[in-house]
Amino acid sequence: MKLNREILRLAGPSILANITVPLVGMVDIAVVGHLGATGGLSGAALIGGISVGTMLFDLLYWNFAFLRAGTGGLTAQAYGRKDPAEIGRILGQALRIALLSGLALIALQWVVVQLAFLVVQCSPEVKTLATQYFYIRIWAAPATLSLFALKGWFIGLQDSLRPMLVDLWVNGVNMLLSVVLAFGLVLPAGRVLLPGLGFAGVAWGTVIAQWTGFLLALAVARKYLSLRHLLKFLCSFCAEDYTENVDNEQVSRHRSFFTLNRDLFLRSVGMIAVYIGFTVLSARLGDVMLAVSTILMKLLMIFSYFTDGFAYAGEALTGRFIGEGSREGVRSTVRQTFLWSLGVTGLFLLVYGVGGVPLFRLMTDDPGVVDAGREFIPWLLLMPLIGCPAFTWDGIFTGATASRDMRDAMIWCVVGFFGVWFTLIGLARAILGTVPEALAIHILMAAYFTHLAIRAAILSFRAKNSIFAGYK
């Protein structure tokens, strides 16, 4: 019962914070959707600009997901060993990487945009707006990446409440400022307190929210680490006085931080390849099928918002018990985390089974898209069944810092995704002569679920050596 309480204590705030994430995107789209045509740009172009601009940052920041995962796993293990000095060093290393990477992105912003639009195709109007959005929001990069590191650090310290409060602050301020800065503030008497910035106001709202969230996270981090110690760890760039005063084991942990993050970075690249592949391939199938596949992916992601909460709990507790050297603690964590995830699986089987079509109608009022989507509702039922082990093992392997297995599994996932797509598309063309759009979506969904199944299978197979046998 005590372990179950710990799992719920860690998972609950993470789930709540995850649920607020899509609300920000919905508010941003609603804001630009009500700005009206400005400067010769249509409302559709404004919505397209915010959508593409947001997608560019999703693709960019996915590459830095290792900052959260790597920091969380290593911190949890240091917490289990009761090593406060190592806990501070981990945060210092993570923040150095985050801040320097953010500054590098600012310096290279023009190059990033040019490379991005080699892959992303859109109208000239949407490209202009998305570029404007990118050039404003990029100034939050150091803060955004630092928040990744701080979130992982808090979770490693078995604390999901503080990162939830920071997330709620960031998302709440983001939504509020997006409205205020876009439309401005006008008194009932007609006096303008703040002129509206229009489309640019949405981007500036995100920048301010990220930087204030970063400062808030640093403030609440003082519960575990004083500002003086944080600055000490942040400024210790592997200097000689550092390496002379630590033993070989600590030096090994210092180096393993970079090895771990390298593997997790390569894993993130693999994940991006799958999601970009899914988007690019579905975009070739016509507007209706693109809309159907987009809605399917959004609905599938709802399940991940809940399982990720339990994956974070599994990550924190697995790392802690490995740090303590408690084999039974790890086994119990894996068993109970999977039981809670299976409970979520049962819930979403019911939600998707009964509410598949209503969920489609909630996402769009286009009858053509809803009618076309009915055929693909059964794919939603596979997400809980295959996603449960894949996502839950991700958290557990992260806590165990078994990054090589996660990296190798993702490499095979990419091979599986594109292998299934090209093989089945080739067979369909050979047999039918041409591939109907609906059949192509079925093949695309089969490829996506193949990549999840491979992930679940490889991590399940590797768990015996990487999780249950990984003790000193």
C-alpha positions in Angstrom: 0.0 0.0 0.0 2.8 2.4 0.8 4.4 1.9 -2.7 1.0 2.4 -4.3 0.6 5.7 -2.5 4.0 6.7 -3.7 3.2 5.9 -7.3 -0.1 7.8 -7.1 1.7 10.7 -5.3 4.2 11.0 -8.2 1.8 10.1 -11.1 -1.1 12.4 -10.1 0.6 15.8 -10.5 2.3 14.7 -13.7 -1.0 13.7 -15.3 -2.6 17.0 -14.3 0.3 18.9 -15.7 0.2 16.9 -19.0 -3.5 17.6 -19.5 -2.8 21.3 -19.5 -0.3 21.1 -22.3 -2.8 20.8 -25.2 -4.9 23.6 -23.7 -2.1 26.1 -24.6 -2.2 25.1 -28.2 -6.0 25.3 -28.3 -5.9 28.8 -26.8 -3.2 30.0 -29.2 -5.2 28.8 -32.2 -8.4 30.3 -30.9 -6.6 33.7 -30.4 -5.2 33.9 -33.9 -8.4 32.5 -35.3 -10.3 35.6 -33.9 -7.7 38.2 -34.9 -9.4 38.4 -38.3 -7.7 39.0 -41.6 -4.8 41.4 -41.2 -2.2 42.7 -43.6 -3.8 40.8 -46.4 -3.5 37.5 -44.6 -6.5 35.3 -44.1 -7.6 33.8 -40.8 -6.7 30.3 -42.2 -3.2 31.6 -42.9 -2.9 32.9 -39.3 -4.0 29.5 -37.9 -1.6 27.8 -40.3 1.2 30.0 -39.2 0.8 29.3 -35.5 0.4 25.6 -36.2 3.5 25.3 -38.3 5.5 27.5 -36.0 4.5 25.4 -33.0 5.4 22.2 -34.9 8.9 23.6 -35.7 9.6 24.0 -32.0 8.1 20.5 -31.3 10.6 19.0 -33.8 13.4 21.2 -32.4 12.9 20.5 -28.7 12.3 16.8 -29.1 16.0 16.6 -29.8 16.6 17.8 -26.2 14.2 15.5 -24.5 17.3 13.8 -23.0 17.7 16.7 -20.7 14.6 15.6 -18.8 15.1 11.9 -19.0 18.8 11.7 -18.4 18.7 14.2 -15.5 15.7 12.4 -13.9 17.3 8.9 -14.0 20.7 10.0 -12.6 19.2 12.2 -9.9 16.9 9.4 -8.7 19.9 7.1 -8.3 21.9 9.7 -6.5 18.8 10.3 -4.3 18.7 6.6 -3.5 22.4 6.6 -2.6 21.8 9.7 -0.4 24.5 11.7 -2.2 23.5 15.4 -2.1 26.8 16.5 -3.7 26.1 14.3 -6.8 22.5 15.6 -6.9 23.8 19.1 -7.2 26.5 18.3 -9.8 23.9 16.6 -12.0 21.7 19.7 -12.0 24.7 21.9 -12.7 25.7 19.7 -15.6 22.2 19.6 -17.0 21.7 23.4 -16.7 25.0 24.1 -18.4 24.1 22.0 -21.3 20.6 23.5 -21.5 21.7 27.1 -21.3 24.6 26.7 -23.8 22.3 24.7 -26.2 19.7 27.4 -25.9 22.2 30.2 -26.7 23.5 28.1 -29.7 19.9 27.8 -31.0 19.5 31.6 -30.8 22.8 32.1 -32.6 21.8 29.6 -35.3 18.2 30.5 -35.7 18.4 31.5 -39.3 20.1 28.2 -40.2 17.5 26.2 -38.2 14.6 27.9 -40.1 16.1 27.3 -43.5 16.7 23.7 -42.7 13.3 23.2 -41.3 11.5 24.5 -44.4 13.4 22.1 -46.5 11.2 19.4 -44.9 8.0 21.3 -44.0 6.0 22.4 -47.0 3.4 25.2 -46.7 2.1 28.2 -48.5 4.2 31.4 -48.7 1.8 33.2 -46.3 2.0 30.5 -43.7 5.8 30.3 -44.1 6.1 34.0 -43.5 4.0 33.9 -40.3 5.6 30.7 -39.0 9.1 32.3 -39.5 8.0 35.4 -37.6 6.7 33.2 -34.8 9.9 31.2 -34.7 12.2 34.3 -34.6 10.4 35.6 -31.6 9.9 32.4 -29.6 13.4 31.2 -30.1 14.5 33.8 -27.5 13.0 31.5 -24.8 15.2 28.6 -25.8 17.6 28.7 -22.9 14.7 28.9 -20.4 12.7 26.1 -22.1 15.6 23.7 -22.2 16.5 24.5 -18.6 12.9 23.7 -17.6 13.4 20.3 -19.2 16.4 19.7 -16.9 14.7 21.0 -13.8 11.6 18.9 -14.4 13.8 15.8 -14.6 15.7 16.8 -11.5 12.6 17.3 -9.5 11.2 14.0 -10.6 14.4 12.3 -9.7 14.1 13.8 -6.2 10.7 12.0 -5.9 8.9 15.3 -6.2 6.3 15.7 -9.0 4.3 18.4 -7.2 6.8 21.3 -7.8 7.2 20.6 -11.5 3.4 20.4 -11.8 3.1 23.9 -10.2 5.8 25.2 -12.5 4.0 23.7 -15.5 0.7 25.1 -14.4 2.3 28.5 -14.0 4.0 28.4 -17.4 0.9 27.2 -19.2 -1.5 29.6 -17.4 0.7 32.6 -18.0 1.2 31.6 -21.6 -2.6 31.4 -22.2 -3.3 34.7 -20.4 -0.5 36.7 -22.1 -1.3 35.2 -25.5 -4.7 36.8 -25.2 -3.6 40.1 -23.6 -0.6 40.7 -25.9 -2.5 39.7 -29.1 -5.6 41.9 -28.5 -4.2 44.5 -26.0 -5.8 46.0 -23.0 -8.6 48.6 -23.4 -10.5 50.3 -20.6 -14.3 50.5 -20.8 -13.9 54.2 -21.5 -11.9 53.4 -24.6 -8.4 54.2 -23.2 -5.8 51.9 -24.5 -3.5 50.6 -21.7 -1.6 48.2 -23.9 -1.8 48.1 -27.7 -2.4 44.7 -29.2 0.6 43.1 -31.0 -1.6 40.8 -33.1 0.0 37.6 -34.3 3.3 38.4 -32.7 1.7 38.7 -29.3 1.1 35.0 -29.1 4.8 34.3 -29.5 5.8 36.9 -27.0 3.4 35.4 -24.5 5.2 32.1 -24.7 8.6 33.8 -24.3 7.6 35.6 -21.1 5.9 32.5 -19.7 9.0 30.3 -20.3 11.4 32.8 -18.6 9.2 33.4 -15.6 8.6 29.7 -15.3 12.4 29.1 -15.3 12.9 31.7 -12.5 10.0 30.1 -10.5 11.6 26.7 -10.9 14.9 28.0 -9.6 13.1 29.6 -6.7 11.4 26.3 -5.7 14.6 24.3 -6.3 16.0 26.1 -3.2 14.1 23.6 -1.0 16.8 21.1 -2.1 19.8 23.3 -3.1 20.8 26.7 -2.0 21.5 29.4 -4.6 25.2 29.5 -3.6 25.6 25.7 -4.2 23.7 25.9 -7.4 26.0 28.6 -8.8 29.0 26.6 -7.6 27.9 23.5 -9.5 26.7 25.5 -12.5 30.1 27.3 -12.9 32.3 24.3 -12.3 33.2 23.6 -15.9 35.1 20.4 -15.1 37.9 22.4 -13.7 41.1 20.9 -12.2 40.0 21.6 -8.7 36.9 19.6 -9.3 38.6 16.5 -10.7 41.3 16.5 -8.1 38.9 16.3 -5.2 36.6 13.5 -6.4 37.2 9.7 -6.4 37.2 7.6 -9.5 33.6 6.5 -9.0 32.5 10.2 -9.0 34.5 10.9 -12.2 32.9 7.9 -13.8 29.5 9.2 -12.9 30.4 12.6 -14.3 31.4 11.0 -17.6 28.4 8.7 -17.7 26.1 11.8 -17.7 27.3 12.7 -21.2 27.2 9.1 -22.4 23.7 8.7 -21.2 22.6 11.9 -22.8 24.3 11.0 -26.1 22.3 7.7 -26.2 19.0 9.5 -25.3 19.7 12.2 -27.9 20.0 9.5 -30.6 16.8 7.9 -29.3 15.1 11.3 -29.7 16.3 11.5 -33.3 14.7 8.1 -34.0 11.4 9.2 -32.5 11.4 12.4 -34.6 12.1 10.3 -37.7 8.9 8.2 -37.0 6.7 11.2 -36.2 8.0 13.3 -39.2 7.5 10.2 -41.4 4.0 9.8 -40.2 3.1 13.4 -40.9 4.9 13.6 -44.3 3.4 10.4 -45.5 -0.1 11.2 -44.4 0.1 14.7 -46.0 0.4 13.0 -49.4 -3.0 11.3 -49.1 -5.3 14.3 -49.6 -6.8 16.8 -47.2 -9.5 14.5 -45.8 -7.1 11.7 -45.0 -4.6 14.1 -43.6 -7.2 15.5 -41.3 -8.3 11.9 -40.3 -4.7 10.8 -39.5 -4.0 14.0 -37.6 -7.1 13.5 -35.4 -6.2 9.9 -34.9 -2.8 10.9 -33.6 -4.2 13.6 -31.3 -6.6 11.1 -29.8 -3.9 8.5 -29.4 -1.8 11.1 -27.6 -4.5 11.5 -24.9 -3.7 8.0 -23.7 0.0 8.9 -23.4 -0.7 11.9 -21.2 -2.0 9.5 -18.5 0.5 6.6 -18.9 3.4 9.1 -18.9 2.4 10.1 -15.4 2.9 6.5 -14.2 6.0 6.2 -16.4 7.5 9.2 -14.5 6.6 7.5 -11.2 8.2 4.3 -12.4 11.3 6.3 -13.4 11.7 8.1 -10.1 11.1 5.0 -7.9 13.2 2.6 -10.1 16.2 5.0 -10.0 15.8 5.5 -6.3 15.7 1.8 -5.5 18.6 1.1 -7.8 20.5 3.8 -5.9 19.6 2.1 -2.6 20.6 -1.3 -4.1 17.1 -2.7 -3.3 16.3 -5.5 -5.8 12.9 -6.1 -4.2 12.1 -2.4 -4.4 12.8 -2.4 -8.1 10.7 -5.5 -8.7 7.8 -4.1 -6.7 8.0 -0.8 -8.6 7.9 -2.5 -12.0 5.0 -4.7 -10.9 2.9 -2.0 -9.4 3.6 0.5 -12.1 2.4 -1.9 -14.7 -0.7 -2.7 -12.7 -1.6 1.0 -12.6 -0.8 1.4 -16.3 -3.0 -1.6 -17.1 -5.8 0.1 -15.2 -5.5 3.1 -17.4 -5.4 0.8 -20.4 -8.8 -0.7 -19.4 -10.2 2.8 -19.0 -9.1 3.9 -22.4 -10.3 0.7 -24.1 -13.7 1.8 -22.8 -13.3 5.4 -23.8 -12.1 4.6 -27.4 -14.5 1.8 -27.8 -17.6 3.7 -26.8 -16.5 7.3 -27.6 -14.5 6.9 -30.8 -16.9 8.7 -33.1 -18.0 11.3 -30.6 -14.3 12.1 -30.0 -13.9 12.6 -33.8 -17.0 14.9 -33.7 -15.4 16.8 -30.8 -12.3 17.5 -32.9 -14.1 18.5 -36.1 -17.6 19.4 -37.3 -16.7 18.5 -40.9 -19.0 15.6 -41.7 -16.7 14.3 -44.5 -13.8 13.9 -42.0 -16.0 12.2 -39.4 -17.5 9.8 -41.9 -14.1 8.9 -43.2 -12.7 8.5 -39.7 -15.3 5.8 -38.7 -13.3 3.2 -40.6 -10.2 3.8 -38.5 -11.7 3.7 -35.0 -10.5 0.2 -34.4 -6.9 1.4 -34.5 -7.6 3.5 -31.4 -8.2 0.2 -29.5 -4.7 -0.9 -30.2 -3.1 2.1 -28.6 -3.8 1.2 -25.0 -2.8 -2.5 -25.6 0.5 -1.7 -27.3 1.2 1.7 -25.8 1.0 0.5 -22.2 4.1 -1.7 -22.2 6.0 0.6 -24.5 5.5 3.8 -22.4 5.8 2.1 -19.0 9.0 0.4 -19.9 10.3 3.8 -21.1 10.0 5.3 -17.6 11.5 2.3 -15.9 14.5 2.1 -18.3 15.0 5.8 -17.9 15.2 5.4 -14.1 17.7 2.6 -14.5 19.7 4.9 -16.9 19.7 1.9 -19.4 20.1 4.3 -22.3 21.8 1.9 -24.7 18.9 -0.4 -24.7 16.5 2.5 -25.3 18.7 3.8 -28.1 19.0 0.4 -29.8 15.2 -0.3 -29.4 14.4 3.0 -31.2 16.8 2.2 -34.0 14.8 -1.0 -34.7 11.6 0.9 -34.3 12.6 3.3 -37.1 13.5 0.3 -39.3 10.2 -1.4 -38.5 8.1 1.7 -39.2 9.5 2.4 -42.6 10.0 -1.2 -43.4 6.3 -2.0 -42.9 5.2 1.1 -44.8 7.3 0.6 -47.9 6.7 -3.2 -47.9 3.0 -3.1 -47.6 2.6 -0.1 -50.0 4.8 -2.0 -52.5 2.6 -5.1 -52.2 -0.6 -3.1 -52.5 0.7 -1.4 -55.7 1.8 -4.7 -57.1 -1.6 -6.3 -56.5 -4.0 -3.4 -57.0 -2.0 -1.2 -59.4 -2.8 1.8 -57.2 -3.2 2.3 -53.5 -6.5 3.8 -52.3 -6.1 6.6 -49.8 -8.0 4.8 -47.1 -5.8 1.7 -47.5 -2.7 3.8 -47.3 -3.9 5.2 -43.9 -4.5 1.6 -42.7 -0.9 0.8 -43.8 0.4 3.9 -42.1 -1.3 3.0 -38.8 0.0 -0.5 -39.1 3.5 0.9 -39.5 3.1 3.2 -36.5 1.9 0.4 -34.2 4.7 -1.8 -35.4 7.2 0.7 -34.1 5.4 0.7 -30.7 5.3 -3.1 -30.6 9.0 -3.4 -31.4 9.8 -0.9 -28.6 7.7 -2.9 -26.1 9.1 -6.3 -27.2 12.8 -5.2 -27.1 12.6 -3.5 -23.8 10.6 -6.4 -22.3 13.3 -8.8 -23.5 16.2 -6.6 -22.2 14.6 -5.9 -18.8 16.1 -9.0 -17.1 19.7 -7.9 -17.7 19.2 -4.1 -17.7 16.7 -3.6 -14.9 16.6 -6.6 -12.6 20.3 -7.5 -12.7 21.7 -4.0 -12.6 23.0 -3.9 -9.0 26.4 -3.5 -7.4 
